[in-house]
Amino acid sequence: MAPVATNEESGNGTIGSVAELKKARANKPTEETQFINPFYSPSAGNENDNDYQYAKYKPHFPVVNWEPLTEIEVIDRGHFADSSKTALFSAAQKVKHLTPAIGTELVGIDLRQLTSQQKDELALLVAERGVVFFRDQELDIHEQLDLARHFGPLHKHATTPVPREPGLEEVHIVYNDAARRPDASAFSKIELWHSDVTYEIQPPCTTSLKVITGPEYGGDTLWSSGYALYSSLSPGMQMYLESLTALHSAPIETVHPVVRVHPVTGWKSVYVNPGFTRRILGVPKPESDTILNFLFHQVAENVDFQVRFHWEPNSIAFWDNRIVTHTATFDFWPQTRHALRATPHGEKPESVEDYENRTGKVAKDRQIEIWKQQGIEVPQSKKGLSRARGYND
């Protein structure tokens, strides 16, 4: 069972705002409204620090107080990119698209040498392909942060540790070793699918993660495309979801559209995730649970939307948190897996209606636009029953 609207009231009640949801929660015992956040790395001990070259990047929890986030202007760098991405692609030895829906690997590029134009084109490529991979990258965490700042102001995570080295409060650590054995009873695999910190007012855009220590095999990451999920739905379901908003919560609670539009591509993407989306507002709870359950299972189980990446030390991925969800495999214990994330803020999520009113443009279905570019006749929706076709493998 997917974690749909976890720990909320039962019955047929309709909740239309965060205020109404908080009122409903206030009438319940505290233990019923708590939840486990599986997306953090615990503070690591000092074992083997003398033998570990990246001990200064192991997680710890300093005492810090940051001002609450407020809305800030973010202009996506993809707006300034050449749509052909000639500067970026010409620097690569090879450009490999990994699936039709999501994922591209660029071979032979040194991220430390990117020009401003190439960085803008990388932002556009990530916006179009969802996630872009590089291997054998020598850039250090300070250079990774500088590159991330090109895409937007950096997020500071309120509930997870930072590196021991001072001055790296904008770094999010992913760390697991032999001291932390996965607990299969704590949460389901579906619950681990998420888009980063979607409970923020302005969740992330072009996010990067570099693995600095990893197992020889295992510890892969999978991404699922919100563009592809939207394109797979019937026109009626697409229109219905476009009318809805959903509550995202962890340390704070924020309401976002169920379908958002990417500001650069103009493509529509389903924007819910099992990790942080609690319920759809303005509809009865059974309806919210059913819709979220369906969408969560599509995210986690429809392999046509997904790409899977096996990390090597010094591999780095850039993904657009606005249009993809991701999860990791926890199959590598007791080996160590250590990665550093830089997370720029994006714009406030924009619904189809708001995007079209602001820009005067029509938001598009990515798959239909790809077919048009390829000169393929766009299939028309059929009425009535469809006959099942055979499947060959």
C-alpha positions, 0 to 999 in steps of 0.5 A: 500500500502506498503511503497516501495521505498518511495519518490523516482522518478517515471517513469521507471528509473533504478538506480544502485548505491547510488550515482545515487540515491542521484543525482536524489534526488538532483533535487527534492524539499526537502519536497519530500525526507523527511520521518517519522521515527516511530521507536523512543520514544520521550523525556518523561516528568517528570510526575509521576516520583516520583511514577515510579520506572524506571524513571531513564530509561525514554528517554531523548536526551543528546548532544552527538557526536559519530564518524561515524561507520567503518567496524569492525571484528565480529565473531559470538559466535554461531561458538563456540557452541555445535550443540546439545546445551546440556549445555543450554537445560539441564539448562531449565525446559522446551524447547517450540518451538512455531511454526515450523518456528520461536520462542522458549521459555526456561523456568526455566533459570536465564540469570544471571547464564549463562556460556560462553558455554551456551551463545554461545549455546543461540546465535546458538539457536537464529540463528536457531529459529529466536527469543528465549523468557524468562520470570521472568528475574531479570537481570538489564540493566547493566547485560543485556548489559554485556550479549549482549557484549558477542555477539558483540560490542554494537551499539549506536543509532544515532537518538533515546533517551537514559536513563536519568541515565548516562553511558547507551548510548548503551541502546535503549529505547522503551517507550510509555505512556498516553502522546503519543496517536498513530496516525493512519494517520502517517503510515500504519501497514506494515510500522512498520515492520522492522529489527533494523537499517539495514541502518548501515554498520554492522546491529545488530545480537543477539539483546535483549529487556526486558520489565520492565513495560507493560500493562496486555494485548496488546502491543505484538510483532510479528516476521517474519522469513526471512528464511521461506520467502525465503523457500516459494519462487519458485526456479526461484524467489530465484535465481533472488532475490539472484542476487539483492542488495537494498538500506537501509536508515534513517540517512545514506544509505547503500546497502545490498544484498536482500538475505543474508546468516547467517554466522553460520547456512549457511541458506539463508534469505530474507533481506529487511524490510518496515521500512528501505529498499527504493528500489532495485538497478539496476532494473527499479523502477516499478520492484523494487516497485513490488518486494518490495511490494510483499516481504513486504506483505509476511513479514506482512501478511503470518502468517506461517512465524510469532510468536507473544509474549505477554510480562509480566514485566521481560520478555526478548526476544533475536532475530537475526536481520539478519534473522527476522523482527518485529513489535509491536501492538499499542493497549495498549494506554493509558497504559505505555509500557517501554522496554530496548534494547541492540543491538550488531553489526553483520558482514557486510551482505554477499550475497550468492555468497560472502558467498560461495566464502569465505567459499567454502560451499554451502548456504542452504535453511533452510526448505530443511535442516530441512526436511532432518534432519527429514528424509523427502523426499524433494519435487521436483519442479513441472512444469505446472499447480497445482490443488488447494487443499481444506483447513480445519480449 
